[in-house]
Amino acid sequence: MDLKELLLSRGKTTRQAGVSKNLVIDLIHGRRSPGPTAIRKLAEALEVGTEVVYAACQESVRRASAGGEASQQGTGDAQAQPAEQGG
């Protein structure tokens, strides 16, 4: 379960996650790693253990790294790929 799935399963929005919305979005897309304080605040807001939050963030990074376009739909990366192959 990645961070987005964890938020949804707990019925929370990015604004209700206990940290800044921008941080949550970056964590969901695997662009940042959470520090100890962020992990603790997320865990408190989501009412789960810190290990659950850490694992969810790790899964978000894994999916972003492995999935490329699949995990980042609508980004410039997904659109740039076909142009490079065609040229």
C-alpha positions as CSV (number, residue, x, y, z in Angstrom):
1,M,0.0,0.0,0.0
2,D,1.5,3.3,-1.0
3,L,0.9,6.6,0.7
4,K,-2.1,7.7,-1.5
5,E,-3.8,4.4,-0.8
6,L,-3.1,4.7,2.9
7,L,-4.7,8.2,3.0
8,L,-7.7,6.9,1.1
9,S,-8.1,3.9,3.4
10,R,-8.0,6.2,6.5
11,G,-10.5,8.7,4.9
12,K,-8.1,11.5,4.9
13,T,-7.2,14.2,2.3
14,T,-3.8,15.6,1.6
15,R,-4.8,18.6,3.8
16,Q,-5.7,16.3,6.7
17,A,-2.5,14.4,6.7
18,G,-0.8,16.3,9.5
19,V,1.9,17.9,7.3
20,S,1.9,20.3,4.5
21,K,-0.1,19.4,1.4
22,N,2.9,20.0,-0.8
23,L,5.0,17.5,1.2
24,V,2.2,14.9,1.0
25,I,2.0,15.3,-2.8
26,D,5.8,15.0,-3.1
27,L,5.8,11.9,-0.9
28,I,2.9,10.3,-2.9
29,H,4.9,10.9,-6.2
30,G,8.1,9.6,-4.7
31,R,9.9,12.9,-5.1
32,R,10.9,13.2,-1.4
33,S,11.6,11.0,1.5
34,P,10.0,11.8,4.8
35,G,12.1,12.7,7.9
36,P,11.3,11.4,11.3
37,T,9.1,14.4,12.3
38,A,7.0,14.1,9.1
39,I,6.6,10.3,9.7
40,R,5.5,10.9,13.2
41,K,3.0,13.6,12.3
42,L,1.6,11.5,9.4
43,A,1.2,8.5,11.7
44,E,-0.6,10.6,14.3
45,A,-3.0,12.2,11.8
46,L,-3.7,8.8,10.1
47,E,-3.9,6.9,13.4
48,V,-1.4,4.3,12.3
49,G,2.1,3.3,13.4
50,T,5.1,5.1,12.1
51,E,6.3,1.8,10.5
52,V,3.1,1.8,8.4
53,V,3.7,5.4,7.2
54,Y,7.4,4.6,6.4
55,A,6.4,1.5,4.5
56,A,3.8,3.4,2.5
57,C,6.3,6.1,1.6
58,Q,8.8,3.5,0.5
59,E,6.1,1.9,-1.7
60,S,5.3,5.3,-3.2
61,V,9.0,5.7,-4.1
62,R,9.2,2.2,-5.5
63,R,6.2,2.7,-7.7
64,A,7.4,6.0,-9.0
65,S,10.8,4.5,-9.8
66,A,9.5,1.3,-11.4
67,G,6.3,2.6,-13.0
68,G,7.6,5.8,-14.7
69,E,4.7,6.9,-16.9
70,A,2.2,4.6,-15.2
71,S,2.7,6.2,-11.8
72,Q,2.9,9.7,-13.1
73,Q,0.0,10.0,-15.5
74,G,-0.4,13.5,-17.0
75,T,3.2,14.5,-16.5
76,G,5.6,15.8,-19.1
77,D,7.7,12.6,-18.8
78,A,4.9,10.4,-20.1
79,Q,4.4,12.7,-23.1
80,A,8.0,13.1,-23.9
81,Q,8.7,9.4,-24.3
82,P,6.8,8.8,-27.6
83,A,8.3,11.9,-29.2
84,E,11.9,10.5,-28.4
85,Q,11.0,7.1,-29.9
86,G,9.5,8.6,-33.0
87,G,12.5,10.8,-33.8
